[in-house]
């Protein structure tokens, strides 16, 4: 699950210009880290010199054990090291699932944001796979399923719908997902049942039901399951590299193998 780190600084007036310049340099390795979702440095209007750095990480573990042990962190820290003593707060915060946007945003939210983010996807996949285990058509397909499979699918769907690249960082991206379907010889009946049951589960857990969202949501389910069926067919070859699909409110271009 993503986590947000807040770091609060109090910077003397004489150092503010160099402080922001240091963070412009530090932003380069930070943005290159697969564990960083996004970041933002802001300065208080009411109290100049009071800065807050917000970094959203793919998880606390990824931040502490991934980024902190990487070459990107070494570059990042070298840039901001002179200001470590000015830190007044440095904490991780968990997502509560309460989020949204107003008309001033100027652009539509991602599908990931719109559906409720990681907490909503966790509810969806947990409820869905509980039903899969009892479904006569799908249960044989998922016999022996790993207990963490629902969480992995939640990460995958989150990345597809515009969320953090956690599945790519932790599980190997789209090629890994494709590899999980090789040799399974999925049937059209199984594919259709998977789509229908997930749509029913989306209703049950309270995902948005407006036509625009459901059209985009169902569009991915149709595309993704037809891809899975194609790669599960006898003779399908292992994919070494395919880009992670990124689904939005519009149309996706045709798949190019």
Buried (B, 14 or more C-beta within 10 A) or exposed (E): BBBBBEBBBEBEEEBBEEBEEBBEBBBEBBEEBBBBBEBEBEBEEEEEBBBBBBBBBBBBEBBEEBBBEBEBBEBBEEBBEEBEEBBEEEEBEEBEEEEEEEEEEEEEBBBBBBBBBBBBBBBBBBBBBEBBEEBEBBEEBBEEEEEEBBBBBBBBBBBBBBBBBBBBBBBEBBBBBBEEBBEBEBEEEBBBBBBEBBBEBBEEBEBBEEEEBBEBBBBBBEBBBBBBBBBBEEEBEEBEEBEBBBBEBEEEEEEEE
